[in-house]
Amino acid sequence: MYPILVTMGDPAGIGPDICLDIIKYQFSQEIVVIGDANVLKSRTEILNKDVQIEVIVVDDLLNLKPSTKLRVLHIDCPNPVVAGVLNPENSAYVLKTLDLAIDLCKRNLANSIVTAPVNKEVINQSGIKFLGHTEYLAQKFGIDKVVMMLANKDMKVALLTTHLPLKNVALQVTHDNLNQTLKIIIDYFKEKYKISNPKIAVCGLNPHAGDGGYLGLEEIEIINPVINEWITKGHNISGSHSADSIFLDAGKYDVILAMYHDQGLPVLKYSGFESGINVTLGLPIIRTSVDHGTAVNLSGTGLANSESLIHAIEFAININGVC
């Protein structure tokens, strides 16, 4: 059985802290962290955690046995790491850990990547253009379109657009984008969840879903016609719904499709932040992530909560079991 690969994220953030908690749980698949083993060892000392680190090599992935140690595929972090102090000079290292995970999946040595948080601003400060894990993975796997979905115990929220300035969102609300997004969602729920006809609620772009055109025409001209096309084909899709109320009925749907990042994710995170995870739909592999950032103010303090990471790992394992 394939191991689950966990990239450690930014070494100055809480990624190392929460990765150390992996050893406390018994998973049905073996877990391998990709990152600097010395950073992890240093963080065990700072946090006074009794976690033994075992450095392995790629060939070991073929024959992993249960272990009480935290197994690490080591990649040197070139510059000193201070917990809580982000360093743009370590950005290339952060992406190198992700590149190794991607390469191992392409080589059929793994099929799941769980990502600890990185800091997009710091990576861009280093001169590397980086929109986020979702976009980076799509590019590396040569996929034109993927979908970001966040999930917790109460709801699943997918996004039509991801990391865009708000002024550019309306430009991406197109027939093609909406059709592609709905197809990816439907295909994912069929394959991964074994739901043949998922129930999808689609948000409008404008307040009150446009109020019949008084607050915008995107619903009338784009969103509603696309929804009606899918309904005509027999799909269980409804909308466009007003985003200020549809989340009250989240339990009635398999997933809610929001038009942009801050339309859907604040509601989901408020409803269950610690249990939330991020899932990328449309990749040839399973990719999950924590739903939070690097939280540098908590790094090395012992206050970081690893629940989201643990849920992300469990999700990847469960989806593996369904596929």
C-alpha positions in Angstrom: 0.0 0.0 0.0 1.2 3.5 -0.9 2.5 5.7 1.9 0.9 9.1 2.6 3.4 11.9 1.9 3.2 14.9 4.1 5.1 18.0 3.1 6.3 19.9 6.2 5.5 23.4 4.9 7.4 26.6 5.9 10.0 25.5 8.5 9.4 28.7 10.6 5.7 28.1 10.9 3.7 25.5 12.7 4.2 22.9 10.0 7.0 21.2 12.0 5.1 21.4 15.2 2.0 19.7 13.9 4.0 17.1 11.9 5.4 15.9 15.2 1.9 15.0 16.4 1.5 12.5 13.6 3.3 9.9 15.7 0.6 10.0 18.3 -1.9 8.4 15.9 -2.2 5.0 14.4 -3.1 5.2 10.8 -4.0 2.4 8.4 -1.3 3.6 5.9 2.3 4.5 6.6 3.1 8.3 6.9 6.2 9.9 5.6 7.1 13.5 6.2 9.2 15.4 3.5 11.3 18.1 5.0 14.5 18.9 7.0 14.9 16.3 9.7 17.1 18.7 11.7 14.4 21.3 11.8 12.0 18.6 13.2 14.6 17.4 15.7 15.2 21.0 16.8 11.4 21.6 17.2 11.2 18.5 19.5 13.7 20.1 21.8 11.9 23.4 21.8 8.6 21.8 22.5 10.0 19.2 24.8 8.4 16.4 22.8 9.6 12.8 22.9 9.5 12.1 19.2 12.2 10.0 17.5 13.0 11.0 13.9 14.0 8.3 11.4 15.6 9.5 8.2 14.7 7.2 5.3 15.6 7.2 1.6 13.3 7.0 -1.4 14.0 3.2 -1.9 12.6 2.6 1.6 9.1 3.7 0.4 8.7 0.3 -1.3 8.9 -1.6 1.9 7.7 0.4 4.9 6.8 -1.4 8.1 4.9 0.0 11.1 7.2 2.1 13.2 7.0 4.2 16.4 9.3 6.8 14.8 8.4 9.7 12.6 9.8 8.9 9.2 11.3 11.7 7.2 12.6 12.0 3.7 15.2 14.6 4.4 15.8 17.7 2.3 18.3 20.3 3.6 17.0 23.7 4.5 19.9 25.9 3.4 19.4 28.8 5.8 18.9 28.9 9.6 15.4 28.4 10.9 14.0 30.4 13.8 10.5 29.3 14.9 8.1 32.2 14.2 10.5 34.1 11.9 9.7 33.6 8.3 12.7 33.8 5.9 12.1 34.3 2.1 15.5 32.8 1.5 14.1 29.4 2.4 11.3 29.6 -0.1 13.1 27.5 -2.8 13.5 24.8 -0.1 9.8 24.9 0.7 8.9 24.3 -2.9 11.6 21.6 -3.2 9.8 19.5 -0.6 6.6 19.8 -2.7 8.5 19.0 -5.9 9.8 15.8 -4.3 6.3 14.7 -3.3 5.0 15.4 -6.8 7.9 13.5 -8.4 7.3 10.5 -6.1 3.7 10.4 -7.2 4.6 10.7 -10.8 7.0 7.7 -10.3 4.2 5.7 -8.8 5.8 5.5 -5.4 2.9 7.3 -3.8 -0.5 8.6 -4.8 -1.4 11.1 -2.0 0.1 14.3 -0.8 -0.9 16.1 2.4 0.5 19.6 2.7 1.3 21.6 5.8 1.0 25.3 5.5 3.3 27.6 3.5 3.3 31.4 3.4 2.5 32.7 -0.1 3.6 36.2 0.6 7.0 35.2 1.7 7.5 32.9 -1.3 6.6 35.8 -3.6 9.0 38.1 -1.7 11.8 35.7 -2.6 11.1 36.4 -6.3 9.2 33.1 -7.0 5.7 33.6 -8.3 3.4 31.4 -6.2 -0.4 31.6 -6.0 -0.8 28.6 -3.7 -0.6 24.9 -3.4 -3.7 24.3 -5.6 -2.4 26.3 -8.6 1.2 24.9 -8.2 0.1 21.3 -8.2 -2.2 21.9 -11.2 0.8 23.3 -13.1 3.2 20.6 -12.1 0.7 17.9 -13.2 -0.1 19.7 -16.4 -3.8 20.1 -15.5 -5.6 23.1 -16.9 -8.4 23.3 -14.4 -8.6 22.0 -10.8 -11.1 22.9 -8.1 -10.4 23.8 -4.5 -12.8 22.3 -2.0 -12.8 22.8 1.8 -14.6 20.3 4.1 -15.5 19.9 7.7 -18.0 17.9 9.7 -20.8 20.2 8.7 -20.3 21.1 5.1 -18.3 20.9 1.9 -17.6 24.1 0.0 -16.1 24.2 -3.5 -14.8 27.4 -5.2 -15.3 28.5 -8.8 -12.3 30.9 -8.4 -9.5 30.7 -5.8 -6.7 33.2 -5.2 -7.7 36.2 -7.2 -8.1 39.8 -6.4 -11.8 40.5 -5.8 -11.9 42.9 -8.8 -11.0 40.1 -11.1 -13.6 37.5 -9.9 -16.5 38.5 -12.1 -14.3 38.1 -15.2 -13.8 34.5 -14.3 -17.5 33.8 -13.9 -18.0 32.4 -17.4 -20.0 29.6 -19.0 -16.8 27.6 -19.7 -15.4 28.0 -16.2 -18.6 27.1 -14.5 -19.2 24.1 -16.7 -15.7 22.8 -16.2 -15.9 23.3 -12.4 -19.3 21.5 -12.2 -17.9 18.6 -14.2 -14.9 18.2 -12.0 -17.0 18.3 -8.9 -19.5 15.7 -10.3 -16.7 13.4 -11.5 -14.9 13.6 -8.1 -18.0 12.8 -6.1 -18.8 9.9 -8.4 -15.3 8.5 -8.2 -14.2 9.3 -4.7 -17.5 9.3 -2.7 -19.4 6.9 -5.0 -22.3 9.4 -5.2 -23.7 8.9 -8.7 -25.6 12.2 -8.7 -24.3 14.6 -6.1 -26.6 17.3 -4.8 -24.9 20.6 -5.6 -26.1 24.1 -4.5 -24.6 26.9 -6.6 -24.2 30.4 -5.1 -24.9 33.5 -7.1 -22.1 36.1 -7.5 -24.0 39.1 -6.4 -25.9 39.9 -3.2 -29.3 38.1 -3.1 -28.1 36.3 -6.3 -28.6 39.5 -8.2 -32.2 40.3 -7.1 -33.6 39.5 -10.5 -31.0 41.7 -12.3 -31.2 44.8 -10.1 -27.9 43.9 -8.4 -26.1 42.4 -11.3 -26.7 40.3 -14.4 -24.2 37.4 -14.0 -26.9 35.2 -12.5 -29.3 35.8 -15.4 -26.8 35.7 -18.2 -24.4 33.1 -17.1 -24.9 31.2 -13.8 -28.6 30.3 -14.1 -28.4 29.2 -17.8 -25.5 26.8 -17.0 -27.3 25.4 -14.0 -30.4 24.8 -16.2 -28.3 23.0 -18.8 -27.1 20.6 -16.1 -30.6 20.1 -14.7 -31.9 19.3 -18.2 -29.2 16.5 -18.4 -30.6 15.0 -15.2 -28.1 16.4 -12.6 -29.1 17.4 -9.1 -28.0 21.0 -9.2 -29.9 24.0 -7.9 -29.4 27.8 -7.8 -28.3 30.4 -8.1 -28.8 30.7 -4.4 -28.2 33.8 -2.3 -24.9 33.2 -0.5 -26.1 35.0 2.7 -28.6 32.1 3.4 -27.7 29.0 1.5 -25.2 27.9 4.1 -28.0 27.5 6.6 -29.1 24.5 4.5 -25.6 23.1 4.0 -26.7 19.7 5.5 -29.1 19.2 2.6 -26.4 19.3 0.0 -23.3 17.2 -0.8 -21.4 20.4 -1.7 -22.0 24.1 -2.1 -20.3 25.8 -5.0 -19.2 29.4 -4.1 -18.1 31.9 -6.7 -15.1 33.1 -4.9 -12.8 32.5 -1.9 -14.3 34.7 0.7 -17.8 34.0 -0.2 -17.7 30.5 1.0 -14.7 29.8 3.2 -15.4 32.2 6.1 -18.7 30.4 6.7 -17.0 26.9 6.6 -14.1 28.0 8.8 -16.4 29.6 11.4 -18.5 26.4 11.5 -15.6 24.2 12.3 -12.1 25.6 11.8 -10.1 22.9 13.6 -11.7 20.0 11.8 -11.6 21.7 8.4 -9.4 20.4 5.5 -8.6 21.5 2.0 -9.0 19.1 -0.9 -7.9 19.6 -4.5 -10.4 18.1 -7.1 -9.3 17.2 -10.6 -5.7 16.1 -10.0 -4.4 12.6 -10.9 -3.5 12.1 -7.2 -5.2 12.7 -3.9 -4.2 16.0 -2.4 -5.4 17.3 1.0 -4.2 20.0 3.3 -4.8 21.8 6.5 -7.3 24.7 6.2 -5.1 27.2 8.0 -1.9 29.2 7.5 1.6 29.1 9.0 0.5 30.7 12.3 4.0 31.9 13.1 2.8 33.4 16.4 2.2 29.9 17.6 5.3 28.3 16.1 7.4 26.7 18.8 5.0 27.6 21.6 3.3 24.3 22.0 -0.1 25.9 21.3 -0.5 24.8 17.7 -3.4 22.5 17.1 -2.7 19.6 14.7 -6.4 18.5 14.3 -6.7 19.8 10.8 -3.6 18.0 9.7 -4.7 14.7 11.2 -8.1 15.1 9.5 -6.4 15.8 6.2 -4.3 12.6 6.6 -7.4 10.6 7.6 -9.4 12.0 4.6 -6.6 10.9 2.2 -6.5 7.4 3.7 -10.3 7.1 3.6 -10.6 8.3 0.0 -7.8 5.8 -0.9 -10.0 3.1 0.6 -13.0 4.1 -1.4 -11.2 4.4 -4.8 
